[in-house]
């Protein structure tokens, strides 16, 4: 089960810089706003994390490995 993750953690798992990740999300503002996420939101709820992982091809296992510091 996924938990909340920060945008920085998701960027690391995707292998991109924070600024690139922010640009990715900029095009999804309308969709993300349905979960109460705005550009200043740093901690993303599990439902948004799952959707972002699916949209951008981030492997959930990679995400867990980044958080544990193994990647």
PLY file of the C-alpha trace (Angstrom):
ply
format ascii 1.0
element vertex 71
property float x
property float y
property float z
element edge 70
property int vertex1
property int vertex2
end_header
0.00 0.00 0.00
1.27 3.42 -0.91
1.61 6.22 1.58
2.03 9.97 1.19
5.27 11.09 -0.45
6.81 14.47 -1.10
7.29 15.88 -4.56
11.07 15.69 -4.01
10.87 11.97 -3.26
8.81 11.35 -6.38
11.26 13.35 -8.49
14.17 11.26 -7.18
12.28 8.04 -7.91
11.58 9.28 -11.46
15.25 10.16 -11.90
14.60 13.82 -12.70
15.34 17.13 -11.03
12.78 18.82 -8.81
12.29 21.58 -11.38
11.60 19.04 -14.16
9.13 17.22 -11.92
7.39 20.52 -11.14
7.09 21.18 -14.90
5.54 17.75 -15.37
2.95 18.52 -12.71
2.25 22.00 -14.06
0.39 20.46 -16.98
-1.71 18.39 -14.59
-2.90 21.16 -12.24
-6.55 20.79 -13.13
-6.49 17.05 -12.52
-4.49 17.32 -9.28
-6.75 20.04 -7.92
-9.54 17.49 -7.53
-7.49 16.06 -4.63
-6.86 19.52 -3.17
-3.32 19.69 -4.53
-2.00 23.06 -5.60
1.50 24.13 -6.73
2.58 24.78 -3.13
1.50 21.39 -1.83
4.62 19.41 -0.91
3.25 16.20 0.62
1.05 14.31 -1.81
-1.71 11.94 -0.65
-1.52 8.25 -1.62
-4.19 8.52 -4.32
-2.21 11.27 -6.07
1.06 9.34 -5.65
-0.47 6.28 -7.33
-1.86 8.39 -10.19
1.46 10.22 -10.72
3.38 6.92 -10.69
1.01 5.55 -13.31
1.10 8.70 -15.47
4.88 9.06 -15.50
5.99 5.45 -15.37
7.44 5.57 -11.87
7.75 2.06 -10.49
6.28 1.93 -6.99
9.13 -0.37 -5.91
11.64 2.24 -7.14
9.83 4.76 -5.00
10.19 2.57 -1.92
13.88 1.97 -2.70
14.59 5.71 -3.03
12.98 6.36 0.32
15.02 3.61 1.96
18.17 5.09 0.40
19.01 2.03 -1.70
18.90 3.76 -5.06
0 1
1 2
2 3
3 4
4 5
5 6
6 7
7 8
8 9
9 10
10 11
11 12
12 13
13 14
14 15
15 16
16 17
17 18
18 19
19 20
20 21
21 22
22 23
23 24
24 25
25 26
26 27
27 28
28 29
29 30
30 31
31 32
32 33
33 34
34 35
35 36
36 37
37 38
38 39
39 40
40 41
41 42
42 43
43 44
44 45
45 46
46 47
47 48
48 49
49 50
50 51
51 52
52 53
53 54
54 55
55 56
56 57
57 58
58 59
59 60
60 61
61 62
62 63
63 64
64 65
65 66
66 67
67 68
68 69
69 70
